[in-house]
Amino acid sequence: MELHVGDVVYSRAGRDQGRYFLVIELVDEQYVLITDGKLRRLEAPKRKKVKHLKALPPQDLRICEKVRNGEKLTNSEIRREMASLSE
């Protein structure tokens, strides 16, 4: 599975199973850094194996575009968008 910066993913394993996250950095082929703006903030993203994540179809979210373009992003923006996905 190929993940990109700005993708929204669903955690399939671990303590955070069942939560939505935003990919903010690709570490290598096996790992990415993810954040949800709440438990995993931008200041301390989680390093997670790609095989434990499920990529969602491309989302038309403002935060995805901001991450891809390298714009400044806040935890509150991420929390708001992730909450809308959970509903």
N, C-alpha and C positions, 0 to 999 in steps of 0.2 A: 504494500500500500504506500502510495506516495503522498506525503503531506507537504503543505506549503505554509509559509508565514501568512497569518491572517485567516487560516482555516478554523472553523468551529468544529470541535471534536467532542465525542461522548466517551467517558471513561468506562471500560468494560471490566476492569480488574483493580483490586487494591481498596484501600480505605475510602477513596473518593469515587468508588463505583457508582454509576448512575448520575453523575454530575456532568454538566457541560463546561467546556473550557475553550479558551482561545489560544492558538499556537502563536507564540511571540518570537521564537527563535528555533532554528534547526541546529542541534548540537553536532550530530553526525547521522549516519544511516539508520542507527538504532534508537536514538534518543532525540527528544524535542523538549523545549521549555514551554510550559503551559501556565495560564493564569485564569482565575475566575473573578478577580477583583475583591473577593471576600475572604475566603480561607487562604487562598494563594494569591497574594497581592503582587503587583508589578515589581515591588522592591525585592521580593523573595519568591520567584516563580518555581514551580515544581519541575524537576527533571523526570520525564516519564518515557518508558519504552513505547515505541510506535505500535508494537504488536498488541498493546493493552488499550489502544484507542481505536475508536470507530469514527471515521470522517463523515460529517454530515454533507448533504448536497450543498453546493456553493450558496452561501447566504448573501443577501443584499443588505448587509448591515453597515452602518457608518463606521463602527470600530474596525471592521475587517479592512475597509479601504484605508483608514488612518494608519493601521499597522503596516499594510503593504507599501504605503507611500512614505513611511518613516516619520509620520507626524506624531506630535506629543499626544499621549493617551493618559487618561486618569482611571483610577480604580472605580470611581463612581459610574463612569460611562460603561465600563465593562460589566459591572454589577447589573446595571439597568438592562443592558442588552441580553445578558445571560438569563435574567429573570423573565424576560419576554419569551425566550425559547422554552423555558420550563413550563409555561402555561399551556 
